[in-house]
Every structure is written in structure tokens, then in C-alpha cells.
């Protein structure tokens, strides 16, 4: 029986790669015809842009772009970035925000005139602020000293109120997450008609990505890629996407990525500068059984890849994307057969202009940006975290 299932999976995989080649050629032809082409004239027909009644309806309608120049591995393997940074507010967390708010309304947890309270380093808070703005809710976001100035300004621009937890409440490794969550819970208990979604522990945090993101990937590839590379964070994206693909495309490998120093994979904890990845605890939505590989990427390598993506691929993306791309490149090198991989880009780089893309800040943090052969060598030395260690992280 197992042999039969394996043979069927191999056949499906072969047919998928043939379809992918066809889709890629058709996509290239279509792009040349309707976007940038010397033959384009005012008489050339262009596809209609969809019309949406609210900004949240536009979520998920993002491009998927192949990587070409950042690393020699791109010549042998097909690595595609799903640019969730192209969502209206610039990140994938808007999907979680829209979904959880809608569910809270259905369940009577959030009513007209209510207040949304959340602990966030930025993106989920921005997502809630956007949804709150469209629906008329008061939004309060608990931040800390690590929250970049740009994130703060974006949050307030959308109308969110900021509540800052002092650095004195950090844990022994410098993490502020538990202190922020405690403050958010306190606010929610003391403010009338307040709702605290608690993205870190909410079991519904995965649902938006099973319903939307996973099916968007399936539709784009006409099936499933060989691997999907996802940052762990609160495990919302990882949980929802892995659940869908393990059910319908079990041959697709799920690769989880975290920042070195985080507690999630059971590796040694230490301070890190990354925002968007890393937790001081293992989130309840994280299931190590869903992983086929796990990578822990340090700040220096992640930020170096971010600079490489900007300078060699023309994409200014967020800090966690650097870690995700580094892990994907390292994993692809393990295979001689060309791999088709989907990499999930969580957010834009404009949020990190004062940090990741700021030479003075990098110098102050003693972070050296690797380039060319040095970057290639660092990726070659990046090894997966043994899954038995990852599994023990929940013990």
C-alpha cells in the first residue's frame, strides 16, 4: 500500500514539474506582453484590475517572483518569493488580523465601539490598526524598547495608541514578549468592551493561512512545489500552511526558519536583534511534527541576505525574509535534482530603514554585512537543526 502511495506521489510530482515549466513559460510570455515590452502600445489590451469595496478584500493578491542573482544556487533550482510584503499594509500579518477580527465579531467578543488590545513588535499591530481603521475600532498596541521608530510611526499613522513596556521588565535574555503580553492582558481586563486576540497563543491564528495563503500557493503552482520555506514566529503561518499541504500534498517538504537565540527550536538562547522572528517560549501553535527541516539563522547572515536581495534582486524586504531566503538556499544545496521552492516573504523593508539598512546601526551592533563569496560561504556553512532537538523543545 505504501509503495503504491509513493509511486503515485512520484507520478504527481513529475506531472507537476512538467506543468510548472509550462506555467513558467506562459507567465513569462504574458508578462512580456502586458507589462514591460518594446511592442507595448496604447492599443494593447491589459488585464483589468479588480475592484474591492474595502482594503481587507485586497489581501493576498500578491506577486510571486523568482530569485535569479543573489546566489549561484538560483541557477540550478527554482526559488520563488511570495511577496506578502505587497499586501496593502506591507505584511502577511494583515491576513491574521482581518480573519481574527471577523471571527471575534461573529462570536460576540468584539462589538461596535469596542477596543482591540494586542502585544506586537509591529506587523500584527499594524494589521489590527488597518482593520480597526476600516471598522471604527479603537486599537491599542503594546510595544517595547526594541520596536523600531518606523514601526511606531506607522502604527500611530493608522490611528493606533501605543503603550510601551519599560526595558526593566525584560527577561534574563533581554526578551520583552512575556512582559508585553502580561501588559496587554491587564489592559484588556480593565478596559470596557476590550478584546485581546493574543496572536501568540490564539489557536485560530493558523486558520487564515490554511484558508487563504496555502490555497493561494496551490493555485499559483497548479499543485504544490517541492518545498515551502516559512518563518516560525507565532507559528500561525507555519501551522496553517503545513496543515493544508500535509493533508493534500504530503510529498511537499515544510521547512521552518527561526532566528538564532530564539527558544522555539530548542537551540541555546541568547539575545538577538531580529524582529518578526524569535520568541522566548515555544508558541502553542508550533507542532514540530509538521517540519521536514528546521534552520536557525543568526542576525548577521539574515541581514546580509536582506542587503543582497536589495542590491541583486531589486527587492527591499524585511529582516525575517533574509533568514528565510538563507535557509532556502542552504536547503536547496542538499539536492542534485532541481528543486522548486516557495519562500514566504512576510513584510517590506521600509520598516527596517533605521536598523537593518542603516550602516551606523549595524556598526553599533557589531554586525558585519557579508557580500559575494563571503555570503556564499556563510550559506554553505548553514546546517539544519536536527529534528530530534526541535522535537525536544516542547518537553
C-alpha positions as CSV (number, residue, x, y, z in Angstrom):
1,X,0.0,0.0,0.0
2,X,2.8,2.4,1.0
3,X,4.7,1.6,-2.2
4,X,1.6,2.4,-4.2
5,X,1.1,5.7,-2.5
6,X,4.8,6.5,-3.0
7,X,4.6,5.7,-6.7
8,X,1.5,7.9,-7.1
9,X,3.3,10.7,-5.3
10,X,6.3,10.4,-7.7
11,X,3.9,10.5,-10.7
12,X,2.1,13.5,-9.3
13,X,5.5,15.2,-8.7
14,X,6.7,14.5,-12.3
15,X,3.4,15.8,-13.8
16,X,3.6,18.9,-11.6
17,X,7.2,19.8,-12.8
18,X,6.1,19.5,-16.4
19,X,3.1,21.8,-15.6
20,X,5.4,24.2,-13.8
21,X,7.7,24.5,-16.8
22,X,4.7,25.3,-18.9
23,X,3.2,27.7,-16.4
24,X,6.6,29.5,-16.1
25,X,6.9,29.9,-19.9
26,X,3.3,31.1,-20.2
27,X,3.8,33.5,-17.3
28,X,6.9,35.0,-18.9
29,X,5.2,35.4,-22.2
30,X,2.2,37.0,-20.5
31,X,4.4,39.4,-18.5
32,X,6.3,40.4,-21.6
33,X,3.1,41.0,-23.4
34,X,1.2,43.1,-20.9
35,X,3.8,44.7,-18.6
36,X,7.2,45.6,-20.0
37,X,7.7,45.0,-23.7
38,X,9.0,47.1,-26.6
39,X,5.9,46.1,-28.5
40,X,3.5,47.5,-25.9
41,X,1.3,50.3,-27.4
42,X,-1.8,52.2,-26.3
43,X,-3.8,49.7,-28.3
44,X,-2.5,46.6,-26.4
45,X,-5.1,45.1,-24.2
46,X,-4.2,44.9,-20.5
47,X,-5.9,42.7,-17.9
48,X,-8.5,44.5,-15.7
49,X,-7.6,45.4,-12.2
50,X,-10.1,44.0,-9.7
51,X,-12.3,46.5,-7.8
52,X,-12.6,46.0,-4.0
53,X,-15.1,47.5,-1.6
54,X,-12.6,47.5,1.4
55,X,-8.9,47.3,1.8
56,X,-9.1,44.0,3.5
57,X,-10.6,42.4,0.4
58,X,-7.4,43.1,-1.4
59,X,-5.3,40.9,1.0
60,X,-3.4,38.0,-0.6
61,X,-3.4,39.4,-4.2
62,X,0.4,39.4,-4.3
63,X,3.0,38.5,-6.9
64,X,5.3,35.5,-6.7
65,X,8.8,36.3,-8.1
66,X,11.7,34.0,-8.9
67,X,15.2,34.7,-7.4
68,X,17.9,34.9,-10.0
69,X,21.1,36.6,-9.0
70,X,21.6,36.5,-5.2
71,X,23.3,33.1,-5.1
72,X,24.7,30.5,-7.6
73,X,22.1,28.0,-6.3
74,X,19.4,30.0,-8.1
75,X,20.8,28.8,-11.4
76,X,20.1,25.2,-10.6
77,X,16.9,25.5,-8.5
78,X,13.7,27.4,-8.8
79,X,13.2,29.6,-5.8
80,X,10.2,31.8,-5.7
81,X,9.3,34.5,-3.2
82,X,5.7,35.0,-2.4
83,X,5.7,38.8,-1.8
84,X,3.2,39.2,1.1
85,X,5.0,42.5,1.5
86,X,2.7,43.7,-1.3
87,X,-0.4,43.4,0.9
88,X,-2.0,46.9,1.4
89,X,-0.2,47.5,4.7
90,X,3.0,45.7,3.7
91,X,2.9,42.4,5.6
92,X,1.3,39.0,5.8
93,X,0.0,39.6,9.3
94,X,-2.9,41.6,7.9
95,X,-4.5,38.3,6.9
96,X,-4.4,37.1,10.5
97,X,-5.7,40.5,11.7
98,X,-8.7,40.5,9.3
99,X,-9.6,36.9,10.0
100,X,-9.4,37.1,13.8
101,X,-11.4,40.3,13.9
102,X,-14.1,38.8,11.7
103,X,-14.2,35.7,13.9
104,X,-14.4,37.8,17.1
105,X,-17.3,39.8,15.7
106,X,-19.1,36.6,14.8
107,X,-18.6,35.2,18.4
108,X,-19.7,38.5,20.0
109,X,-16.3,39.1,21.5
110,X,-15.9,42.4,19.7
111,X,-18.8,44.8,19.3
112,X,-19.3,48.3,17.8
113,X,-17.4,50.8,19.8
114,X,-15.0,48.2,21.2
115,X,-11.3,48.3,21.7
116,X,-8.7,45.9,20.2
117,X,-5.7,45.4,22.5
118,X,-2.6,43.4,21.4
119,X,1.1,42.9,22.1
120,X,3.1,43.3,18.9
121,X,6.6,44.2,17.7
122,X,4.9,45.8,14.7
123,X,3.3,43.9,11.8
124,X,0.4,42.3,13.5
125,X,-0.3,45.5,15.3
126,X,-0.2,47.4,12.0
127,X,-2.6,44.8,10.6
128,X,-5.0,45.3,13.5
129,X,-4.7,49.1,13.2
130,X,-5.7,48.8,9.5
131,X,-8.7,46.6,10.2
132,X,-9.6,48.8,13.1
133,X,-9.5,51.9,10.9
134,X,-11.9,50.3,8.4
135,X,-14.3,49.2,11.0
136,X,-14.1,52.1,13.5
137,X,-12.5,50.3,16.5
138,X,-10.1,51.8,19.0
139,X,-6.7,50.0,18.7
140,X,-4.1,49.8,21.5
141,X,-0.8,48.1,20.8
142,X,1.7,47.2,23.5
143,X,5.3,47.7,22.3
144,X,8.7,47.7,23.9
145,X,12.2,49.3,23.5
146,X,13.1,47.0,20.5
147,X,10.1,48.3,18.5
148,X,11.7,50.4,15.7
149,X,10.9,54.1,15.2
150,X,9.5,53.4,11.8
151,X,7.1,50.8,13.2
152,X,5.9,53.2,15.9
153,X,5.2,55.9,13.3
154,X,3.3,53.5,11.1
155,X,1.2,52.3,14.0
156,X,0.3,55.8,15.0
157,X,-0.3,56.9,11.4
158,X,-3.1,54.2,11.2
159,X,-4.6,55.6,14.4
160,X,-3.3,53.1,17.0
161,X,-2.5,54.1,20.5
162,X,0.9,52.8,21.8
163,X,1.6,51.5,25.3
164,X,5.3,50.9,25.9
165,X,6.6,48.3,28.4
166,X,9.9,49.5,30.0
167,X,13.2,47.7,29.3
168,X,13.5,46.9,33.0
169,X,10.8,44.2,32.5
170,X,12.9,42.2,30.1
171,X,13.7,38.6,30.9
172,X,17.3,37.4,31.5
173,X,17.9,37.1,27.8
174,X,16.6,40.6,27.0
175,X,13.2,39.4,25.6
176,X,10.2,41.6,26.2
177,X,7.5,39.3,24.9
178,X,6.2,37.9,28.1
179,X,6.1,41.3,29.7
180,X,4.3,42.8,26.7
181,X,1.7,40.0,26.8
182,X,1.1,40.5,30.5
183,X,0.5,44.2,30.0
184,X,-1.9,43.6,27.1
185,X,-3.9,41.2,29.2
186,X,-4.0,43.7,32.0
187,X,-5.3,46.4,29.7
188,X,-7.9,44.1,28.2
189,X,-9.3,43.2,31.6
190,X,-9.6,46.8,32.7
191,X,-11.0,48.5,29.5
192,X,-14.7,48.1,28.9
193,X,-15.6,46.1,25.7
194,X,-11.9,45.3,25.1
195,X,-10.8,42.3,23.1
196,X,-7.3,40.8,23.2
197,X,-6.7,38.4,20.3
198,X,-3.3,37.2,21.7
199,X,-1.7,36.1,18.5
200,X,1.0,34.2,20.3
201,X,-1.5,31.7,21.9
202,X,-4.7,32.0,19.8
203,X,-5.5,28.6,18.3
204,X,-7.3,30.3,15.4
205,X,-4.1,32.2,14.4
206,X,-3.4,29.4,11.9
207,X,-6.8,29.4,10.2
208,X,-6.3,32.4,7.9
209,X,-3.2,30.7,6.3
210,X,-4.9,27.4,5.8
211,X,-7.9,29.1,4.2
212,X,-6.0,31.7,2.2
213,X,-2.2,31.5,2.0
214,X,-2.0,27.7,1.4
215,X,-4.6,27.8,-1.3
216,X,-3.0,30.8,-2.9
217,X,0.2,28.8,-3.2
218,X,-1.7,25.8,-4.6
219,X,-3.4,28.0,-7.2
220,X,-0.2,29.7,-8.3
221,X,1.7,26.4,-8.9
222,X,-1.2,24.4,-10.2
223,X,-0.5,22.0,-7.3
224,X,2.4,22.1,-4.9
225,X,6.1,23.0,-5.0
226,X,8.8,20.6,-3.7
227,X,9.2,22.7,-0.6
228,X,7.7,25.6,1.3
229,X,10.0,27.7,3.5
230,X,8.3,29.6,6.3
231,X,9.4,31.7,9.3
232,X,8.1,30.3,12.5
233,X,7.2,33.4,14.6
234,X,3.9,32.7,16.4
235,X,3.5,29.6,14.1
236,X,0.4,30.9,12.6
237,X,1.7,30.8,9.0
238,X,3.6,27.6,9.6
239,X,0.7,25.9,11.3
240,X,-2.0,26.7,8.7
241,X,0.1,26.2,5.6
242,X,1.7,22.9,6.8
243,X,-1.7,21.5,7.9
244,X,-3.1,22.1,4.4
245,X,-0.1,20.7,2.4
246,X,0.5,17.7,4.7
247,X,-3.2,16.8,4.1
248,X,-3.3,17.3,0.3
249,X,0.4,17.2,-0.8
250,X,2.3,15.1,1.7
251,X,5.3,15.0,-0.6
252,X,5.9,18.7,-0.2
253,X,8.6,19.4,2.4
254,X,7.9,22.0,5.0
255,X,10.9,24.0,6.2
256,X,10.7,26.1,9.3
257,X,13.1,29.1,9.9
258,X,13.8,30.9,13.2
259,X,16.4,33.3,14.4
260,X,19.4,32.0,16.4
261,X,18.9,32.7,20.1
262,X,15.1,32.0,20.0
263,X,13.6,29.3,22.2
264,X,11.4,27.7,19.6
265,X,13.8,25.1,18.1
266,X,15.4,24.1,21.4
267,X,18.8,25.6,20.5
268,X,20.7,27.7,23.0
269,X,19.1,31.0,23.9
270,X,20.9,34.3,23.6
271,X,20.0,37.9,22.8
272,X,19.3,38.8,19.1
273,X,18.3,41.9,17.2
274,X,15.8,40.3,14.8
275,X,12.2,41.4,15.0
276,X,9.5,39.3,13.3
277,X,11.1,36.1,14.2
278,X,12.1,34.6,17.6
279,X,10.2,34.0,20.9
280,X,11.3,33.5,24.5
281,X,8.9,30.5,24.6
282,X,7.5,27.8,22.3
283,X,4.2,29.0,21.0
284,X,1.2,26.6,21.4
285,X,0.5,26.5,17.7
286,X,4.0,25.2,16.9
287,X,4.0,21.5,16.0
288,X,7.5,20.1,15.3
289,X,5.9,17.0,13.6
290,X,4.9,19.3,10.7
291,X,8.5,20.1,9.9
292,X,10.7,18.2,7.4
293,X,13.7,20.6,8.1
294,X,14.5,23.4,10.5
295,X,17.1,26.2,10.2
296,X,18.3,28.7,12.9
297,X,19.8,31.7,11.2
298,X,21.8,34.4,13.0
299,X,21.2,38.1,12.7
300,X,24.4,38.8,10.6
301,X,23.6,36.2,7.9
302,X,19.9,37.2,7.8
303,X,20.7,40.9,7.4
304,X,23.4,40.2,4.8
305,X,20.9,38.3,2.7
306,X,18.5,41.3,3.0
307,X,21.2,43.6,1.5
308,X,21.9,41.1,-1.2
309,X,18.2,40.9,-2.1
310,X,18.0,44.7,-2.5
311,X,21.2,45.0,-4.5
312,X,21.0,41.9,-6.7
313,X,17.3,41.2,-6.9
314,X,15.8,44.7,-6.6
315,X,13.7,43.8,-3.6
316,X,13.8,45.7,-0.3
317,X,12.4,43.3,2.2
318,X,12.1,42.7,5.9
319,X,14.6,41.2,8.3
320,X,13.0,37.8,8.6
321,X,13.0,37.4,4.8
322,X,16.7,37.4,4.9
323,X,16.7,34.4,7.3
324,X,14.1,32.6,5.2
325,X,16.0,33.0,1.9
326,X,19.3,32.0,3.6
327,X,17.6,28.8,4.8
328,X,16.1,28.0,1.4
329,X,19.4,28.4,-0.4
330,X,21.2,26.2,2.2
331,X,18.5,23.6,1.9
332,X,18.4,23.6,-1.9
333,X,22.1,22.9,-2.0
334,X,21.4,19.5,-0.4
335,X,19.7,18.3,-3.6
336,X,21.2,17.5,-7.0
337,X,17.8,17.3,-8.6
338,X,16.4,20.8,-9.4
339,X,14.0,21.9,-6.6
340,X,11.0,24.2,-6.9
341,X,10.6,26.1,-3.6
342,X,8.1,28.6,-2.4
343,X,9.6,31.1,0.1
344,X,7.2,33.2,2.2
345,X,8.2,36.9,2.4
346,X,6.4,38.3,5.5
347,X,7.0,42.1,5.1
348,X,8.6,45.1,3.4
349,X,12.0,46.5,4.1
350,X,10.8,50.1,4.7
351,X,10.1,49.1,8.3
352,X,13.8,48.5,8.8
353,X,15.5,51.5,7.2
354,X,16.6,52.7,10.7
355,X,18.0,49.3,11.6
356,X,18.8,46.5,9.1
357,X,19.5,49.0,6.3
358,X,21.3,51.6,8.5
359,X,25.1,51.3,8.4
360,X,25.5,53.2,11.7
361,X,23.1,51.0,13.5
362,X,24.8,47.8,12.1
363,X,28.2,49.1,13.2
364,X,26.8,49.8,16.7
365,X,25.5,46.3,16.9
366,X,28.8,44.8,15.6
367,X,27.1,43.3,12.7
368,X,29.1,42.9,9.5
369,X,27.3,42.7,6.2
370,X,28.6,39.8,4.1
371,X,28.9,40.1,0.3
372,X,29.7,38.0,-2.7
373,X,31.9,34.9,-1.9
374,X,31.7,35.6,1.9
375,X,27.9,35.4,1.7
376,X,28.0,32.3,-0.5
377,X,30.4,30.6,2.0
378,X,28.2,31.5,5.0
379,X,25.2,30.0,3.3
380,X,27.2,26.8,2.5
381,X,28.0,26.5,6.2
382,X,24.4,26.9,7.4
383,X,23.2,23.4,8.5
384,X,19.7,22.3,9.6
385,X,18.9,21.9,13.3
386,X,18.4,18.2,14.0
387,X,14.7,17.5,14.2
388,X,15.2,15.4,17.4
389,X,16.4,18.6,19.1
390,X,13.5,20.6,17.7
391,X,11.1,17.9,19.0
392,X,12.5,18.2,22.5
393,X,11.8,22.0,22.6
394,X,8.3,21.2,23.7
395,X,9.3,19.0,26.6
